[in-house]
Amino acid sequence: MHVFVTGASGHLGSALVPDLLAAGHRVTGLARSDASAAALTALGADVRRGDLDDLDGLRDAAAAADGVVHLAFKHEAMLGGDYAGAMADDLKAVRALVEALAGTGKPLVGTGGTGAGNTPGRPSLESVVAPGAPRTEAEQAIVDAAADGVCSSVVRLPPVVHSSLDRHGFVPVLIRTARATGVSGYLGEGANHWPAVHTLDAARLYRLALEHAPAGTRLHGVGDRAVPFREIAERIGRRLGLPTAPVEEARAAEHFGFLARLVPLDLPASAEATRTLLDWQPAHPGLLDDLDEDHYFTAD
């Protein structure tokens, strides 16, 4: 299969592209810089220059492929405080991809978050769509594309996708925050839970979705379904030789920055339906075991 991948040189894309190639697929990756293009070429992929704002380019690349995996997102805008703008641009990109694939029966795999399946008091489920959750409009556009003749599916990712490939995710941010403040912090008792998945396990799920997911499917890429946040903070503090301590709620924004609204959330998530449907079984280390390795603490 010839697969067009957006975000192909990013954290998850840099694991997915080799996985696709090893499975015998041909890959064309979207690259917005010379460095990204060179990285994709080194992996053995073809290169399509452009970005998420080039909607005509997205349509053309999708139409020329046998399937599409959409990983790209304007993370810089999100981290800069313009999450609404990043989501709006993502929706435009999704609609362009759907338009190009309509009526073809080709697979389109998009990306969402497990928070979209949250129900108070129980784990996030694939079958649930929480009203007003972030990125649900783009997720719904992909799911609805099944009615337009697209074999569409969405992989919802947890807040933490971890591995030695992770340089800009929430774990590196928490480590930088602890180093800068001298404390590995949490809010309240830190008893809230975050789900997580290893990058390589997530990449394999995207490939399985591309190859086998029924049209209109929501999937959960969850390895650890509920890691207590305090244990994450304790592991980071121990590795850095810093104290682990609660942060006063009034100082949450000062201490955690843009993560302040996410740190106290209880976000357990299930992937049982996904594992049964695609026979996907995570095989790589969980988050706490990964934090026992050196890669997060020796990276620049």
C-alpha positions in Angstrom: 0.0 0.0 0.0 1.2 3.5 -0.8 0.6 5.5 2.4 0.7 9.3 2.8 1.6 10.3 6.3 1.3 13.8 7.8 3.6 14.5 10.8 5.8 11.8 9.4 9.1 13.2 10.8 7.7 13.9 14.3 7.7 11.9 17.5 5.1 9.3 16.5 5.8 9.6 12.8 9.4 8.7 13.2 8.2 5.3 14.7 5.3 4.8 12.3 7.3 5.3 9.1 9.8 2.5 9.8 6.9 0.2 11.0 5.0 0.8 7.7 8.1 0.2 5.6 9.0 -3.0 7.5 5.5 -4.2 6.8 6.1 -3.7 3.0 4.2 -0.5 2.5 5.6 2.5 0.5 5.5 5.8 2.5 5.3 9.4 1.4 5.8 11.8 4.3 4.7 15.4 4.5 7.8 17.6 5.3 7.7 21.3 5.9 11.5 21.8 6.3 14.7 20.6 4.8 15.6 18.8 8.1 12.3 16.9 8.1 12.7 16.0 4.4 16.2 14.7 5.1 15.0 12.7 8.1 12.3 11.0 6.0 14.7 10.3 3.2 17.1 8.7 5.6 14.3 6.4 6.8 13.6 5.3 3.2 10.4 7.3 2.7 9.4 9.5 -0.2 8.9 13.2 0.6 6.0 15.6 -0.1 6.9 19.2 0.8 4.2 21.2 2.4 2.3 21.8 5.6 -1.2 21.8 7.1 -2.0 25.1 5.6 -1.5 23.8 2.1 -4.9 22.2 1.7 -4.6 21.7 -2.1 -1.3 19.9 -1.5 -3.0 17.7 1.2 -5.8 16.8 -1.2 -3.4 16.0 -4.0 -1.1 13.8 -1.9 -4.1 11.9 -0.4 -5.6 11.3 -3.8 -2.3 9.9 -5.1 -2.0 7.4 -2.1 -3.8 4.2 -1.3 -4.3 5.3 2.3 -3.6 8.2 4.7 -2.4 8.5 8.3 -2.9 12.0 9.7 -0.6 12.7 12.7 0.4 16.3 12.2 -0.9 19.0 14.5 0.2 22.6 15.2 1.8 21.8 18.5 3.7 25.1 18.5 0.4 27.0 18.4 -1.0 24.9 21.1 2.0 25.3 23.4 1.9 29.1 22.6 -1.7 29.3 23.9 -3.6 29.1 20.6 -5.2 25.7 21.1 -8.4 26.8 19.5 -6.5 28.0 16.4 -4.6 24.7 16.2 -7.8 22.7 16.4 -9.5 24.8 13.7 -6.6 24.3 11.4 -6.6 20.6 12.1 -10.3 20.4 11.2 -9.6 22.1 7.9 -6.8 19.6 7.1 -9.1 16.7 8.0 -11.8 18.0 5.8 -9.4 18.3 2.9 -8.2 14.7 3.3 -11.7 13.4 3.6 -12.7 15.3 0.4 -9.8 13.7 -1.5 -10.7 10.2 -0.4 -14.5 10.4 -0.6 -16.0 7.5 -2.5 -12.7 5.6 -2.8 -13.0 3.1 0.1 -9.4 4.0 1.0 -8.4 4.0 4.6 -7.9 7.3 6.5 -6.5 7.1 10.1 -6.8 10.2 12.2 -5.7 11.2 15.7 -7.6 12.2 18.7 -7.3 12.1 22.5 -8.6 9.6 25.1 -10.1 12.5 26.9 -12.8 12.5 24.3 -14.1 9.3 25.7 -14.3 10.4 29.4 -17.2 9.8 31.6 -17.0 11.0 35.2 -16.2 8.1 37.6 -15.2 5.6 34.9 -12.4 5.0 32.4 -12.5 6.6 29.0 -14.1 4.3 26.5 -13.9 4.0 22.7 -17.7 4.1 22.5 -18.1 7.4 24.4 -17.9 10.9 22.9 -17.7 13.5 25.7 -19.5 16.7 24.8 -17.1 19.6 24.3 -13.9 17.6 24.6 -10.9 18.9 22.7 -10.5 17.9 19.0 -13.8 16.0 18.9 -15.0 18.0 15.9 -12.1 16.7 13.8 -12.5 13.3 15.2 -16.2 13.3 14.3 -15.5 14.5 10.8 -13.2 11.5 10.3 -15.7 9.0 11.8 -18.5 10.5 9.7 -16.4 10.1 6.5 -17.4 6.4 6.6 -20.7 7.4 5.2 -18.9 9.1 2.3 -17.1 6.0 1.2 -13.9 6.4 3.3 -12.6 3.5 5.5 -12.0 6.0 8.3 -10.8 5.4 11.9 -9.4 7.5 14.7 -6.7 6.5 17.1 -7.2 8.3 20.4 -3.9 8.8 22.2 -3.4 9.3 26.0 -1.7 12.4 27.4 1.6 10.6 27.6 3.2 8.8 24.6 6.6 7.9 25.9 9.9 6.5 24.6 13.4 7.6 23.7 11.8 9.3 20.7 9.8 11.7 22.9 11.5 15.1 23.1 8.6 17.6 23.4 5.8 15.7 25.1 4.4 16.2 28.5 7.0 14.1 30.3 9.9 16.2 29.0 7.9 19.3 30.0 7.5 17.9 33.5 11.2 17.1 33.8 12.2 20.6 32.6 9.7 22.1 35.1 11.2 20.1 37.9 14.7 21.1 37.0 13.7 24.8 36.7 11.8 24.9 40.0 13.8 22.4 42.1 10.7 20.4 42.9 8.9 17.5 41.1 5.4 18.6 41.9 1.8 17.4 41.8 -1.5 18.9 42.9 -3.6 17.9 45.8 -2.7 14.4 46.8 -1.6 13.5 43.3 -4.0 10.5 43.3 -5.4 11.4 39.9 -4.5 9.1 37.1 -3.0 9.6 33.6 -3.0 6.9 30.9 0.1 6.3 28.8 1.4 4.3 25.8 4.8 3.5 24.5 5.6 5.2 21.1 6.3 1.9 19.4 3.1 0.3 20.6 1.1 3.3 19.4 2.8 3.2 16.0 1.9 -0.4 15.5 -1.7 0.4 16.4 -1.8 3.0 13.6 -0.6 0.5 11.1 -3.2 -2.1 12.3 -5.9 0.5 12.0 -4.7 1.4 8.5 -4.7 -2.3 7.4 -7.7 -3.7 9.3 -10.0 -1.2 11.1 -13.6 -1.1 10.0 -14.9 2.2 8.7 -16.1 4.6 11.3 -14.0 3.1 14.2 -12.7 4.8 17.3 -9.7 3.2 18.8 -7.7 3.7 22.0 -3.9 3.5 22.0 -3.6 2.8 25.7 -0.9 0.7 27.4 -1.0 1.9 31.0 -4.6 2.7 31.7 -4.2 4.6 35.0 -0.8 5.8 36.4 -1.2 7.8 39.6 0.2 11.3 38.8 2.1 11.4 42.1 4.0 8.2 41.1 5.1 10.0 37.9 6.3 13.0 39.9 8.1 10.7 42.4 9.9 8.8 39.7 11.0 12.1 38.0 12.1 13.5 41.4 14.1 10.4 42.3 15.9 10.4 38.9 16.8 14.1 39.2 17.7 14.0 42.9 15.0 16.5 43.7 12.2 16.5 46.3 8.7 15.5 45.3 6.1 17.7 46.9 2.5 19.1 46.4 2.2 22.5 44.8 -0.3 24.9 46.2 -3.3 25.3 43.9 -2.8 29.0 43.9 0.7 28.5 42.4 -0.3 25.9 39.9 -0.1 28.1 36.8 3.2 29.6 38.0 4.7 26.2 38.6 3.3 24.1 35.7 2.6 26.8 33.1 0.3 25.6 30.3 0.1 22.1 31.9 -1.6 23.5 35.1 -5.1 22.7 33.8 -4.1 19.1 32.9 -2.0 18.0 35.9 -4.9 17.5 38.3 -7.2 15.7 35.8 -8.2 12.1 36.5 -8.1 10.5 33.0 -8.0 6.7 33.3 -8.7 5.1 29.9 -9.5 1.6 28.6 -8.4 0.0 25.4 -10.1 -3.3 25.8 -12.4 -2.9 22.8 -9.4 -1.9 20.6 -7.3 -4.8 21.8 -10.1 -7.2 21.0 -10.9 -5.7 17.6 -7.4 -5.6 16.2 -5.6 -8.1 18.4 -3.3 -5.2 19.5 -1.3 -6.1 22.6 1.3 -3.5 23.9 4.7 -5.1 24.1 7.0 -2.3 25.2 7.8 -0.9 28.7 5.1 1.0 30.6 5.6 4.6 31.7 7.1 4.1 35.1 9.6 1.5 33.8 10.5 3.8 30.9 11.2 6.6 33.5 13.7 4.2 35.1 15.7 4.4 31.9 18.2 7.1 31.2 16.9 8.6 27.9 14.6 11.2 29.4 17.3 12.5 31.8 20.3 12.6 29.4 18.5 14.3 26.5 19.2 17.9 25.9 
